[in-house]
Amino acid sequence: MAKTSQSARRATRLAGAVAVLGLMTACGSGDDTAGAPRTVSGTTTTTSAAPADTGPTARTATPSTEPGVSTQPASTRTAATPAAARGRCHTSELRASVGRNDPGAGQENFPIVLTNASSRTCTVRGYPGAAFLDASGKQLGPDPKRSSATPETVTLAPGKSAWAGLSFANPEVSGARAATPAALLVTPPDERDPLKVAWRAGKVPVSGNESSVRLIPFSPGTGA
């Protein structure tokens, strides 16, 4: 029963986001877009795993000498982590995956899941960057559109997950031109380095009136 209820809540959130986007389009207002560049290298990121962090040391976990952070040994610290010491989750600390499809009313609905693979507590807030890629690393279809939902800050303890909704009209129903991606490129909020996830869910719309891919912001859990 718990799994059915959670799936129903995910479907409701996704359906609500699609309805809002439909109203915005009818009124002539443009949506923000979130996606990767049109051509992206398909060789630098491993599937469903955080790439090695090659950026500056400022992107690693907060050092113990930073003001406001305890210098006590780990064994003597309290379980609670001060909010100021958490900071956002960096790409190198996360693992990406795509959850099970929850289709309905001609829509395909997937959770994009980010899991904290580090040893510290961190946060995510907002929307992921998302782009379907072919085998050569070229983007398929237009940039996704964001819903008007209000983002929330999701705190991720080590091993915990957050999910963002990705939905599109089934191309067999909508008549949009379709293609089968090799991967989905996922960029965590406020980060530049992406994570690549193998795409095994079949065709997606890439052009035509019904080719839009829609996103809703991150919520706690896996969306399963």
Secondary structure by P-SEA (a helix, b strand, c coil): caaaaaaaaaaaaaaaaaaaaaaaaaabbbbbbbbcccccccccccccccccccccccccccccccccccccccccccccccccccccccccccccccccccccccbbbbbbccccccccccccccccbbbbbccccccccccccccccbbbbbbbccccbbbbbbbbccccccccbbbbbcbbbbbcccccbbbbbbbccccccccccccbbbbbbbbccccc
